Amino acid sequence: MYCEPTCKAVPEYPDSCCFIRLFKALYDLSGGDQEWIQQFLNTKNRVTGGIPLKQIETAHGLVVVLQFVETIQH
């Protein structure tokens, strides 16, 4: 599982665009509320199956959390 599109601007870090997309989506979803974002990232989530901050340490977890956030954003 991987994130599309890969970031051609930073080929050494192919998941960098996924991080940017995730944090942009969290910002948009929360209206920029940093406390809400911190709460989301540090609280166990039944849908993603873990604590998002820990999950995004792996490529697979990053994609799972990103897909969840982008889904609830729409």
Secondary structure, DSSP 8 states (H G I E B T S, - for coil): ---SS--TT-TT-TTHHHHHHHHHHHHHHHTT-HHHHHHHHHS-BTTTTB-HHHHTTSHHHHHHHHHHHHHHH-
